[in-house]
């Protein structure tokens, strides 16, 4: 397992080195004041002014910094050294007071002090976790009593498919052995000519696995939603059905996202 996680960390270090330059992340607009957060999380969490917010798997910190701009006392955590380095640089450049910590989420307990009013994670996070129990327990550990945990994520049913062909290509149920994919430069955010070859290791988790891990850790379910669109045009064969709502042309009727809002 350590081998898989180290390879994934190398991959994300490389992605963090060029993602700020991609059109998808649009760093210039962000520096000029654009909020990088999407409607599902903005609507679910509302006014965050004065609240302590922990952002798990924060990549290079755009969303963490967006929460900070909205008045939250925001902390971002990610296992990529390069991503955290970039997040701290942006925080300084923008004159914000967000904090950033490099850590594997599964090994977070004991590295961070205090508890949080809100814990947030989003879009492309679950498949990088080989196990959910320590993830859920870390969330429960750091969420204050009565606080809110919110996840919005690509739907496990959507993740069954090869987006190039529209055919099923992956299992729905969890398997201990990871899905191994060869990555030859570039990423979901675009091509990168200087990229090296990496292997990516991911795991599928069902809706019931995700929900029950959080319930078993002691969280209380408040809201469950499913969405027929992605706010990101990050998959092949997508079309914009409405402003900011992208749907797969090959998978009509398939849920693209889900969200859970839970209480500590």
ABEGO torsion letter per residue (X at the ends): XAAAAAAAAAAAAAAAAAAAABAAAGAAAAAAGBBABBAAAAAAAEBABGBBBBBBGAEAGAAAAAAAAAGBBBBBBBABAAAAAAAAAAAAAAGBABBBBBBBAAAABGABBEBBABBBBBGGAAAABABAAAAAAAAAAABBBGBBBBBBBBBAAAAABBAAAGBBABBABBBABBBBBBBBEEBAAEBBAABBBBBBBBBBBBAAAAAAAAAAAGBBBABBBBBABBABBABBGBBBABBGBBBBAABBGBBABBBBBBBX
